[in-house]
Amino acid sequence: MERSIQRTSTSFSPSNPQWKYDVFLSFRGDDTRKTFTDHLYTALEHQGIITFRDDPELKKGKSISPELFSAIKESRFALIILSQNYASSTWCLDELVRILECMKARETVLPIFYDIYPSDVRKQIGSLGEAFTHHEERFRDDKQKVRRWRDALTEVASFSGYESKLITTIVEVIWTKLQPTSFSYAENLVGIDSRLQQVNLLLGVGVDDVRFIGIFGMSGIGKTTMVRAVYERIAREFEFSFLLSDVRNSVEKSGLLNLQKQLLSGIWRKKADITDLHGGATIIRRLLGHKKVLLIRDDVNRSSHLKYLAGNQEWFGSGSRVLITTRNEHLLIEHGVERRLMVEELNDDDSLQLSSWKAFKRGYTEEDFLGLSKSVVSYAKVFL
């Protein structure tokens, strides 16, 4: 399950293959782990931003672990939560130095000031000053180390940052910065624009009603591709966004109750201790009934998938949109989904362009191969 909340198989993967994570969180655990950092992490995950938050087990050593260093290198952005006791941790200071080494040139380091003034961080006064007095005594034989820590704090405090109370703003800034490459999923997808125009007409994003949209067609015709592109383009318009991919196989492997629990894990901080489908449906409806939600259920093949994962319009708040893909239009009719779109096969021109991308890695066919390519396309359509 992908979700904008999400890492349940969430949300889409980082836009560039070199990034394993969208965001690396650096913070002083004793100050913020169970308060602000928890809230920020949840908000980032809810928006589909894949976030690394360290396991306390990784911090048991005296120096930064290879696992953590790898996570820094594999993250596109870093959020540094600067708090009163941040500088008392040599681990945090080493982590900060590493982050600046890896990311400063890309300008992807964003400081967050939690119960502390930026000027206090720059000048290292107050609790930060006390921490450095201790470090200078402890590392009297390695003054360069302490100097690197001081310089790193001074530098990060000079960056444009945010107050900790602005969680929504912080998440929106990161999400917006990710967008230019997030849309790469739809690049070079032949015929996607005309198909998305049809979906957009049904979606009516911005209208305050609750809409269910059904997308149906034969296997392999592009239904999943369409809804993934829709998800990436409009997810940020909603309070909660979920993409439950491959529902049919997920239910066969783990059961529908487990899928309900995964959905609830993205909404509820409390562990979803549900034992039956009716109970799960009741909780989902109660939690989402006043929220603006985007819910996409991909490859549904049973009416129970619709009944227990998104019963009807009353389950969701004003402006919500529920998209369903299936091979069987009858399921949509049975569930009362009035807005339905049948995905047609590609026309001859688009089919030829798709063939060219697959065969020649470009959107056109050279004259010498045009006749052969047209024959291949025509032959393939016989078997659809």
Number of C-alpha atoms within 10 A of each C-alpha: 22 24 30 30 27 30 24 21 14 23 27 22 18 20 19 13 9 11 18 20 23 23 26 24 18 24 27 21 17 12 18 18 15 10 11 17 22 12 14 20 20 20 23 25 21 24 26 30 28 26 23 20 17 16 9 8 7 13 14 11 9 8 12 18 15 10 10 19 14 11 19 28 19 19 24 24 25 27 21 25 23 27 23 19 19 25 24 19 16 17 18 22 24 17 22 23 17 18 24 20 13 19 17 14 9 10 11 18 24 19 21 27 20 21 13 18 14 24 12 16 26 18 14 18 13 12 18 22 17 14 19 20 12 12 20 15 11 12 13 12 9 12 13 11 15 19 13 15 21 21 13 20 24 18 14 23 23 13 14 11 18 18 17 21 14 12 19 12 13 21 19 16 11 20 18 12 13 17 14 10 12 19 15 14 14 17 10 14 17 19 17 17 13 10 16 15 11 12 21 12 9 17 20 13 16 9 11 13 14 19 24 23 20 26 24 25 18 15 12 11 16 19 23 21 15 20 22 19 20 19 24 21 14 12 21 18 15 19 17 24 31 29 30 25 23 15 23 18 13 16 15 9 10 10 13 20 20 19 21 23 20 20 25 22 17 22 19 14 10 8 9 17 10 16 11 12 18 13 14 23 20 13 18 23 20 14 15 19 17 14 17 20 24 25 26 28 26 22 24 24 18 13 13 15 20 17 14 21 22 21 17 18 17 14 22 27 19 17 19 30 25 22 23 23 28 25 20 17 18 13 20 25 13 10 15 12 19 13 16 19 17 15 17 13 16 17 9 13 13 16 21 23 22 23 21 19 17 11 12 12 12 14 16 14 21 11 9 8 10 14 11 12 20 17 11 14 17 14 11 11 12 7 6 10
